[in-house]
């Protein structure tokens, strides 16, 4: 006799995807819109999760505009939220994709802090410190996606 599986409560996975112009204005709009979406999803403005996500989004979209720029091409912001079930923590996924395939940032195992006094190179160090997990992924069509995940409470 086969045991019946324990029914699992339904899980609502929320997804937001938007393309933005690869400009400082596009980066600023992406950051503001991300905070609004997270607030609508129950991650309120000013909460630890919201502020951490804001910093990660800001760093990733700034990198996409600065280092991933291909003239005439946009960058894409994708947010995903899977709430935890049965007391488990949920996951907030932040992905920023650009179309520049010839320039790839270092991943978590390759990251080196910049020397003191340098003017740049701290963005991914900050992402590494704030995110629970992150990675640099190839994408098709050419380009790359930087994905960061945060474990969040209800």
N, CA and C atoms as an extended XYZ file, in Angstrom:
462
Properties=species:S:1:pos:R:3:atomname:S:1:resname:S:1:resid:I:1 pbc="F F F"
N         0.835       -1.174        0.000 N   UNK     1
C         0.000        0.000        0.000 CA  UNK     1
C         0.885        1.244        0.000 C   UNK     1
N         0.533        2.196       -0.820 N   UNK     2
C         1.324        3.422       -0.969 CA  UNK     2
C         0.791        4.490       -0.016 C   UNK     2
N         1.702        5.167        0.684 N   UNK     3
C         1.299        6.226        1.601 CA  UNK     3
C         0.887        7.461        0.808 C   UNK     3
N        -0.101        8.145        1.317 N   UNK     4
C        -0.533        9.389        0.676 CA  UNK     4
C         0.463       10.488        1.002 C   UNK     4
N         0.751       11.276        0.018 N   UNK     5
C         1.660       12.407        0.211 CA  UNK     5
C         0.969       13.464        1.065 C   UNK     5
N         1.744       14.105        1.915 N   UNK     6
C         1.201       15.188        2.723 CA  UNK     6
C         0.954       16.379        1.819 C   UNK     6
N        -0.280       16.887        1.808 N   UNK     7
C        -0.544       18.032        0.926 CA  UNK     7
C         0.264       19.252        1.353 C   UNK     7
N         0.789       19.937        0.388 N   UNK     8
C         1.564       21.147        0.632 CA  UNK     8
C         0.695       22.359        0.355 C   UNK     8
N         0.823       23.392        1.175 N   UNK     9
C         0.064       24.605        0.886 CA  UNK     9
C         0.544       25.220       -0.418 C   UNK     9
N        -0.342       25.899       -1.128 N   UNK    10
C         0.078       26.513       -2.392 CA  UNK    10
C         1.108       27.614       -2.148 C   UNK    10
N         2.027       27.747       -3.077 N   UNK    11
C         3.070       28.773       -3.000 CA  UNK    11
C         2.889       29.712       -4.178 C   UNK    11
N         2.839       30.985       -3.895 N   UNK    12
C         2.739       31.975       -4.956 CA  UNK    12
C         4.125       32.528       -5.220 C   UNK    12
N         4.623       32.293       -6.403 N   UNK    13
C         5.914       32.841       -6.805 CA  UNK    13
C         5.620       34.107       -7.602 C   UNK    13
N         6.169       35.198       -7.140 N   UNK    14
C         5.960       36.469       -7.815 CA  UNK    14
C         7.176       36.781       -8.681 C   UNK    14
N         6.900       37.333       -9.868 N   UNK    15
C         7.983       37.685      -10.786 CA  UNK    15
C         7.691       39.057      -11.375 C   UNK    15
N         8.726       39.866      -11.460 N   UNK    16
C         8.667       41.176      -12.112 CA  UNK    16
C         9.831       41.238      -13.087 C   UNK    16
N         9.555       41.637      -14.335 N   UNK    17
C        10.608       41.782      -15.355 CA  UNK    17
C        10.369       43.088      -16.089 C   UNK    17
N        11.428       43.876      -16.231 N   UNK    18
C        11.315       45.139      -16.962 CA  UNK    18
C        12.667       45.472      -17.567 C   UNK    18
N        12.642       45.996      -18.771 N   UNK    19
C        13.861       46.514      -19.404 CA  UNK    19
C        13.936       48.016      -19.186 C   UNK    19
N        15.167       48.485      -19.064 N   UNK    20
C        15.416       49.911      -18.830 CA  UNK    20
C        16.520       50.376      -19.771 C   UNK    20
N        16.513       51.674      -20.084 N   UNK    21
C        17.579       52.221      -20.915 CA  UNK    21
C        18.892       52.155      -20.146 C   UNK    21
N        19.959       51.888      -20.851 N   UNK    22
C        21.286       51.774      -20.228 CA  UNK    22
C        21.877       53.154      -20.005 C   UNK    22
N        21.225       53.879      -19.106 N   UNK    23
C        21.626       55.244      -18.761 CA  UNK    23
C        21.544       55.381      -17.239 C   UNK    23
N        22.177       56.420      -16.691 N   UNK    24
C        22.019       56.652      -15.252 CA  UNK    24
C        20.541       56.815      -14.851 C   UNK    24
N        19.762       57.442      -15.713 N   UNK    25
C        18.337       57.603      -15.417 CA  UNK    25
C        17.627       56.243      -15.385 C   UNK    25
N        17.975       55.353      -16.325 N   UNK    26
C        17.400       54.007      -16.330 CA  UNK    26
C        17.767       53.242      -15.070 C   UNK    26
N        19.007       53.376      -14.620 N   UNK    27
C        19.456       52.707      -13.395 CA  UNK    27
C        18.687       53.227      -12.183 C   UNK    27
N        18.500       54.531      -12.111 N   UNK    28
C        17.768       55.142      -10.993 CA  UNK    28
C        16.309       54.685      -10.999 C   UNK    28
N        15.690       54.654      -12.170 N   UNK    29
C        14.307       54.206      -12.285 CA  UNK    29
C        14.170       52.737      -11.877 C   UNK    29
N        15.123       51.902      -12.285 N   UNK    30
C        15.087       50.481      -11.925 CA  UNK    30
C        15.137       50.311      -10.406 C   UNK    30
N        15.986       51.060       -9.750 N   UNK    31
C        16.106       50.977       -8.286 CA  UNK    31
C        14.809       51.392       -7.610 C   UNK    31
N        14.246       52.508       -8.034 N   UNK    32
C        12.994       52.990       -7.426 CA  UNK    32
C        11.838       52.031       -7.676 C   UNK    32
N        11.734       51.530       -8.886 N   UNK    33
C        10.651       50.615       -9.223 CA  UNK    33
C        10.801       49.295       -8.467 C   UNK    33
N        12.026       48.821       -8.303 N   UNK    34
C        12.257       47.584       -7.546 CA  UNK    34
C        11.744       47.729       -6.116 C   UNK    34
N        12.029       48.854       -5.476 N   UNK    35
C        11.556       49.069       -4.102 CA  UNK    35
C        10.039       49.097       -4.036 C   UNK    35
N         9.410       49.710       -5.020 N   UNK    36
C         7.946       49.765       -5.073 CA  UNK    36
C         7.356       48.357       -5.221 C   UNK    36
N         7.925       47.569       -6.118 N   UNK    37
C         7.454       46.194       -6.340 CA  UNK    37
C         7.621       45.375       -5.060 C   UNK    37
N         8.780       45.468       -4.423 N   UNK    38
C         9.008       44.712       -3.196 CA  UNK    38
C         8.018       45.103       -2.109 C   UNK    38
N         7.725       46.390       -2.001 N   UNK    39
C         6.743       46.855       -1.016 CA  UNK    39
C         5.375       46.231       -1.303 C   UNK    39
N         4.993       46.202       -2.575 N   UNK    40
C         3.720       45.574       -2.954 CA  UNK    40
C         3.706       44.077       -2.639 C   UNK    40
N         4.869       43.455       -2.643 N   UNK    41
C         4.979       42.022       -2.353 CA  UNK    41
C         5.082       41.726       -0.861 C   UNK    41
N         4.992       42.751       -0.025 N   UNK    42
C         5.051       42.527        1.418 CA  UNK    42
C         6.436       42.678        2.023 C   UNK    42
N         7.370       43.251        1.277 N   UNK    43
C         8.703       43.571        1.809 CA  UNK    43
C         8.731       45.093        1.926 C   UNK    43
N         8.341       45.611        3.098 N   UNK    44
C         8.076       47.050        3.222 CA  UNK    44
C         9.308       47.941        3.102 C   UNK    44
N         9.056       49.163        2.614 N   UNK    45
C        10.099       50.178        2.555 CA  UNK    45
C        10.756       50.294        3.926 C   UNK    45
N        12.065       50.435        3.939 N   UNK    46
C        12.778       50.654        5.188 CA  UNK    46
C        13.097       49.399        5.972 C   UNK    46
N        12.555       48.255        5.566 N   UNK    47
C        12.885       47.009        6.267 CA  UNK    47
C        14.304       46.595        5.896 C   UNK    47
N        14.891       45.716        6.705 N   UNK    48
C        16.250       45.243        6.407 CA  UNK    48
C        16.318       44.613        5.019 C   UNK    48
N        15.319       43.787        4.696 N   UNK    49
C        15.321       43.112        3.385 CA  UNK    49
C        15.208       44.127        2.257 C   UNK    49
N        14.371       45.139        2.425 N   UNK    50
C        14.197       46.163        1.394 CA  UNK    50
C        15.481       46.965        1.197 C   UNK    50
N        16.096       47.354        2.291 N   UNK    51
C        17.321       48.153        2.183 CA  UNK    51
C        18.478       47.344        1.593 C   UNK    51
N        18.567       46.070        1.957 N   UNK    52
C        19.603       45.219        1.384 CA  UNK    52
C        19.371       45.026       -0.107 C   UNK    52
N        18.112       44.747       -0.465 N   UNK    53
C        17.780       44.580       -1.889 CA  UNK    53
C        18.067       45.858       -2.660 C   UNK    53
N        17.770       47.012       -2.075 N   UNK    54
C        18.022       48.290       -2.744 CA  UNK    54
C        19.502       48.454       -3.060 C   UNK    54
N        20.367       48.132       -2.109 N   UNK    55
C        21.809       48.259       -2.346 CA  UNK    55
C        22.280       47.297       -3.438 C   UNK    55
N        21.766       46.070       -3.410 N   UNK    56
C        22.168       45.095       -4.420 CA  UNK    56
C        21.686       45.518       -5.798 C   UNK    56
N        20.414       45.924       -5.896 N   UNK    57
C        19.890       46.394       -7.185 CA  UNK    57
C        20.713       47.577       -7.679 C   UNK    57
N        20.991       48.533       -6.799 N   UNK    58
C        21.754       49.724       -7.201 CA  UNK    58
C        23.124       49.339       -7.761 C   UNK    58
N        23.822       48.437       -7.093 N   UNK    59
C        25.154       48.029       -7.563 CA  UNK    59
C        25.066       47.300       -8.898 C   UNK    59
N        24.114       46.376       -9.022 N   UNK    60
C        24.036       45.581      -10.248 CA  UNK    60
C        23.595       46.403      -11.446 C   UNK    60
N        22.621       47.306      -11.256 N   UNK    61
C        22.190       48.106      -12.409 CA  UNK    61
C        23.248       49.140      -12.776 C   UNK    61
N        23.963       49.660      -11.795 N   UNK    62
C        25.060       50.592      -12.097 CA  UNK    62
C        26.146       49.878      -12.895 C   UNK    62
N        26.460       48.637      -12.509 N   UNK    63
C        27.447       47.871      -13.279 CA  UNK    63
C        26.960       47.614      -14.700 C   UNK    63
N        25.677       47.301      -14.856 N   UNK    64
C        25.133       47.041      -16.198 CA  UNK    64
C        25.240       48.287      -17.074 C   UNK    64
N        24.965       49.449      -16.490 N   UNK    65
C        25.025       50.708      -17.250 CA  UNK    65
C        26.476       51.110      -17.519 C   UNK    65
N        27.356       50.873      -16.565 N   UNK    66
C        28.745       51.305      -16.687 CA  UNK    66
C        29.600       50.333      -17.500 C   UNK    66
N        29.501       49.042      -17.178 N   UNK    67
C        30.404       48.049      -17.781 CA  UNK    67
C        29.735       47.176      -18.836 C   UNK    67
N        28.416       47.095      -18.827 N   UNK    68
C        27.710       46.226      -19.767 CA  UNK    68
C        27.069       46.964      -20.911 C   UNK    68
N        27.381       48.233      -21.034 N   UNK    69
C        26.743       49.082      -22.040 CA  UNK    69
C        27.092       48.652      -23.463 C   UNK    69
N        26.060       48.409      -24.230 N   UNK    70
C        26.168       48.234      -25.673 CA  UNK    70
C        25.252       49.300      -26.243 C   UNK    70
N        25.785       50.262      -27.033 N   UNK    71
C        24.944       51.354      -27.534 CA  UNK    71
C        23.660       50.829      -28.186 C   UNK    71
N        22.545       51.440      -27.785 N   UNK    72
C        21.246       51.072      -28.342 CA  UNK    72
C        20.599       49.869      -27.683 C   UNK    72
N        21.236       49.285      -26.693 N   UNK    73
C        20.690       48.105      -26.008 CA  UNK    73
C        20.338       48.444      -24.566 C   UNK    73
N        19.268       47.845      -24.087 N   UNK    74
C        18.809       48.056      -22.724 CA  UNK    74
C        19.394       47.000      -21.789 C   UNK    74
N        19.200       47.208      -20.485 N   UNK    75
C        19.475       46.156      -19.518 CA  UNK    75
C        18.138       45.705      -18.946 C   UNK    75
N        18.128       44.525      -18.365 N   UNK    76
C        16.888       43.963      -17.839 CA  UNK    76
C        17.029       43.692      -16.344 C   UNK    76
N        16.000       44.078      -15.595 N   UNK    77
C        15.897       43.768      -14.178 CA  UNK    77
C        14.807       42.727      -14.006 C   UNK    77
N        15.131       41.649      -13.314 N   UNK    78
C        14.151       40.596      -13.004 CA  UNK    78
C        14.185       40.374      -11.504 C   UNK    78
N        13.016       40.449      -10.894 N   UNK    79
C        12.865       40.160       -9.473 CA  UNK    79
C        11.974       38.940       -9.339 C   UNK    79
N        12.299       38.075       -8.423 N   UNK    80
C        11.456       36.925       -8.133 CA  UNK    80
C        11.368       36.746       -6.636 C   UNK    80
N        10.172       36.417       -6.157 N   UNK    81
C         9.979       36.214       -4.722 CA  UNK    81
C         9.211       34.928       -4.510 C   UNK    81
N         9.830       33.998       -3.808 N   UNK    82
C         9.185       32.745       -3.419 CA  UNK    82
C         9.059       32.777       -1.905 C   UNK    82
N         7.852       33.000       -1.398 N   UNK    83
C         7.701       33.050        0.060 CA  UNK    83
C         7.940       31.675        0.664 C   UNK    83
N         8.421       31.664        1.887 N   UNK    84
C         8.648       30.398        2.577 CA  UNK    84
C         7.332       29.725        2.917 C   UNK    84
N         7.365       28.422        3.055 N   UNK    85
C         6.180       27.636        3.391 CA  UNK    85
C         6.436       26.940        4.718 C   UNK    85
N         5.435       26.955        5.580 N   UNK    86
C         5.542       26.229        6.843 CA  UNK    86
C         6.641       26.742        7.746 C   UNK    86
N         6.841       28.035        7.801 N   UNK    87
C         7.853       28.614        8.672 CA  UNK    87
C         9.225       28.753        8.036 C   UNK    87
N         9.408       28.183        6.845 N   UNK    88
C        10.705       28.300        6.154 CA  UNK    88
C        10.868       29.722        5.610 C   UNK    88
N        12.101       30.137        5.483 N   UNK    89
C        12.369       31.461        4.927 CA  UNK    89
C        12.112       31.445        3.423 C   UNK    89
N        11.704       32.580        2.901 N   UNK    90
C        11.507       32.715        1.473 CA  UNK    90
C        12.790       33.162        0.801 C   UNK    90
N        12.736       33.282       -0.522 N   UNK    91
C        13.904       33.703       -1.292 CA  UNK    91
C        13.513       34.859       -2.198 C   UNK    91
N        14.290       35.911       -2.153 N   UNK    92
C        14.161       37.032       -3.076 CA  UNK    92
C        15.333       36.935       -4.037 C   UNK    92
N        15.003       36.833       -5.325 N   UNK    93
C        16.042       36.727       -6.354 CA  UNK    93
C        16.070       38.028       -7.146 C   UNK    93
N        17.263       38.561       -7.322 N   UNK    94
C        17.494       39.785       -8.090 CA  UNK    94
C        18.422       39.412       -9.238 C   UNK    94
N        17.988       39.685      -10.462 N   UNK    95
C        18.820       39.411      -11.632 CA  UNK    95
C        18.900       40.658      -12.500 C   UNK    95
N        20.096       40.993      -12.917 N   UNK    96
C        20.305       42.094      -13.848 CA  UNK    96
C        21.094       41.533      -15.029 C   UNK    96
N        20.522       41.702      -16.230 N   UNK    97
C        21.137       41.178      -17.456 CA  UNK    97
C        21.486       42.321      -18.392 C   UNK    97
N        22.611       42.175      -19.069 N   UNK    98
C        22.971       43.113      -20.124 CA  UNK    98
C        23.392       42.309      -21.346 C   UNK    98
N        23.586       42.978      -22.463 N   UNK    99
C        23.870       42.282      -23.719 CA  UNK    99
C        25.346       42.285      -24.096 C   UNK    99
N        26.203       42.741      -23.227 N   UNK   100
C        27.628       42.761      -23.535 CA  UNK   100
C        28.232       41.405      -23.202 C   UNK   100
N        28.615       40.666      -24.212 N   UNK   101
C        29.141       39.323      -24.020 CA  UNK   101
C        30.647       39.247      -23.895 C   UNK   101
N        31.363       40.327      -24.241 N   UNK   102
C        32.827       40.276      -24.224 CA  UNK   102
C        33.428       40.765      -22.912 C   UNK   102
N        32.587       41.112      -21.957 N   UNK   103
C        33.066       41.614      -20.672 CA  UNK   103
C        32.292       40.899      -19.569 C   UNK   103
N        33.000       40.115      -18.784 N   UNK   104
C        32.344       39.338      -17.737 CA  UNK   104
C        33.003       39.661      -16.396 C   UNK   104
N        32.199       40.047      -15.393 N   UNK   105
C        32.790       40.345      -14.088 CA  UNK   105
C        33.212       39.059      -13.374 C   UNK   105
N        34.064       39.175      -12.379 N   UNK   106
C        34.445       37.983      -11.623 CA  UNK   106
C        33.260       37.456      -10.829 C   UNK   106
N        33.196       36.145      -10.683 N   UNK   107
C        32.170       35.520       -9.866 CA  UNK   107
C        32.606       35.463       -8.416 C   UNK   107
N        31.791       34.862       -7.554 N   UNK   108
C        32.101       34.835       -6.117 CA  UNK   108
C        33.447       34.203       -5.772 C   UNK   108
N        33.864       33.194       -6.505 N   UNK   109
C        35.132       32.536       -6.184 CA  UNK   109
C        36.338       33.259       -6.778 C   UNK   109
N        36.105       34.214       -7.678 N   UNK   110
C        37.196       34.934       -8.349 CA  UNK   110
C        37.345       36.368       -7.851 C   UNK   110
N        36.460       36.785       -6.976 N   UNK   111
C        36.400       38.178       -6.543 CA  UNK   111
C        37.612       38.552       -5.695 C   UNK   111
N        38.205       39.696       -6.021 N   UNK   112
C        39.334       40.229       -5.273 CA  UNK   112
C        39.003       41.673       -4.910 C   UNK   112
N        39.175       42.013       -3.649 N   UNK   113
C        38.920       43.386       -3.207 CA  UNK   113
C        39.902       44.333       -3.884 C   UNK   113
N        39.438       45.531       -4.251 N   UNK   114
C        40.348       46.496       -4.893 CA  UNK   114
C        41.374       47.021       -3.891 C   UNK   114
N        42.505       47.475       -4.391 N   UNK   115
C        43.516       48.033       -3.478 CA  UNK   115
C        43.008       49.315       -2.822 C   UNK   115
N        43.500       49.621       -1.637 N   UNK   116
C        43.100       50.859       -0.962 CA  UNK   116
C        43.374       52.070       -1.843 C   UNK   116
N        42.458       53.002       -1.837 N   UNK   117
C        42.622       54.222       -2.611 CA  UNK   117
C        42.119       54.144       -4.033 C   UNK   117
N        41.742       52.948       -4.502 N   UNK   118
C        41.225       52.858       -5.874 CA  UNK   118
C        39.812       53.436       -5.913 C   UNK   118
N        39.446       53.945       -7.081 N   UNK   119
C        38.164       54.641       -7.206 CA  UNK   119
C        36.994       53.727       -7.528 C   UNK   119
N        37.238       52.490       -7.849 N   UNK   120
C        36.144       51.596       -8.200 CA  UNK   120
C        36.440       50.178       -7.779 C   UNK   120
N        35.559       49.281       -8.191 N   UNK   121
C        35.778       47.868       -7.946 CA  UNK   121
C        35.189       47.331       -6.667 C   UNK   121
N        34.365       48.131       -5.997 N   UNK   122
C        33.801       47.676       -4.726 CA  UNK   122
C        32.366       47.170       -4.830 C   UNK   122
N        31.734       47.370       -5.984 N   UNK   123
C        30.324       47.011       -6.126 CA  UNK   123
C        30.048       45.541       -5.886 C   UNK   123
N        30.788       44.662       -6.538 N   UNK   124
C        30.553       43.228       -6.354 CA  UNK   124
C        31.058       42.746       -4.998 C   UNK   124
N        32.021       43.442       -4.414 N   UNK   125
C        32.448       43.114       -3.052 CA  UNK   125
C        31.282       43.371       -2.103 C   UNK   125
N        30.563       44.457       -2.328 N   UNK   126
C        29.378       44.769       -1.531 CA  UNK   126
C        28.282       43.726       -1.754 C   UNK   126
N        28.037       43.352       -3.010 N   UNK   127
C        27.044       42.317       -3.311 CA  UNK   127
C        27.432       41.019       -2.609 C   UNK   127
N        28.704       40.676       -2.648 N   UNK   128
C        29.183       39.456       -1.999 CA  UNK   128
C        28.910       39.480       -0.492 C   UNK   128
N        29.066       40.652        0.120 N   UNK   129
C        28.845       40.780        1.564 CA  UNK   129
C        27.362       40.742        1.924 C   UNK   129
N        26.498       41.247        1.045 N   UNK   130
C        25.077       41.371        1.369 CA  UNK   130
C        24.223       40.179        0.956 C   UNK   130
N        24.547       39.566       -0.165 N   UNK   131
C        23.707       38.485       -0.702 CA  UNK   131
C        24.010       37.166        0.014 C   UNK   131
N        22.993       36.343        0.144 N   UNK   132
C        23.198       35.001        0.692 CA  UNK   132
C        23.861       34.099       -0.348 C   UNK   132
N        23.557       34.350       -1.629 N   UNK   133
C        24.160       33.621       -2.751 CA  UNK   133
C        24.188       34.571       -3.943 C   UNK   133
N        25.185       34.408       -4.801 N   UNK   134
C        25.189       35.178       -6.043 CA  UNK   134
C        26.066       34.470       -7.057 C   UNK   134
N        25.840       34.808       -8.323 N   UNK   135
C        26.588       34.173       -9.407 CA  UNK   135
C        26.546       35.051      -10.642 C   UNK   135
N        27.486       34.817      -11.541 N   UNK   136
C        27.496       35.452      -12.857 CA  UNK   136
C        27.190       34.343      -13.860 C   UNK   136
N        26.160       34.553      -14.681 N   UNK   137
C        25.695       33.535      -15.612 CA  UNK   137
C        25.763       34.041      -17.041 C   UNK   137
N        26.127       33.160      -17.974 N   UNK   138
C        26.036       33.495      -19.390 CA  UNK   138
C        24.564       33.490      -19.775 C   UNK   138
N        24.229       34.262      -20.782 N   UNK   139
C        22.852       34.234      -21.263 CA  UNK   139
C        22.859       34.141      -22.776 C   UNK   139
N        21.765       33.657      -23.292 N   UNK   140
C        21.600       33.522      -24.730 CA  UNK   140
C        20.320       34.244      -25.100 C   UNK   140
N        20.323       35.315      -25.862 N   UNK   141
C        21.384       35.811      -26.734 CA  UNK   141
C        22.577       36.301      -25.910 C   UNK   141
N        23.677       36.607      -26.595 N   UNK   142
C        24.910       36.950      -25.890 CA  UNK   142
C        24.692       38.004      -24.813 C   UNK   142
N        25.471       37.848      -23.809 N   UNK   143
C        25.436       38.760      -22.679 CA  UNK   143
C        25.652       37.990      -21.399 C   UNK   143
N        25.280       38.617      -20.293 N   UNK   144
C        25.459       37.980      -18.996 CA  UNK   144
C        24.356       38.427      -18.050 C   UNK   144
N        24.170       37.633      -17.024 N   UNK   145
C        23.231       37.942      -15.954 CA  UNK   145
C        23.978       37.805      -14.642 C   UNK   145
N        23.825       38.790      -13.777 N   UNK   146
C        24.338       38.670      -12.421 CA  UNK   146
C        23.114       38.449      -11.536 C   UNK   146
N        23.128       37.332      -10.814 N   UNK   147
C        22.004       36.926       -9.968 CA  UNK   147
C        22.451       36.971       -8.505 C   UNK   147
N        21.617       37.584       -7.676 N   UNK   148
C        21.853       37.598       -6.225 CA  UNK   148
C        20.576       37.136       -5.539 C   UNK   148
N        20.736       36.370       -4.483 N   UNK   149
C        19.578       35.876       -3.741 CA  UNK   149
C        19.707       36.253       -2.280 C   UNK   149
N        18.550       36.615       -1.714 N   UNK   150
C        18.447       36.929       -0.293 CA  UNK   150
C        17.433       35.991        0.331 C   UNK   150
N        17.764       35.426        1.473 N   UNK   151
C        16.789       34.663        2.237 CA  UNK   151
C        15.999       35.679        3.071 C   UNK   151
N        14.677       35.664        2.918 N   UNK   152
C        13.844       36.665        3.598 CA  UNK   152
C        12.758       35.990        4.426 C   UNK   152
N        12.393       36.645        5.520 N   UNK   153
C        11.287       36.183        6.357 CA  UNK   153
C         9.986       36.599        5.727 C   UNK   153
N         8.903       36.069        6.248 N   UNK   154
C         7.576       36.413        5.729 CA  UNK   154
C         7.339       37.899        5.816 C   UNK   154
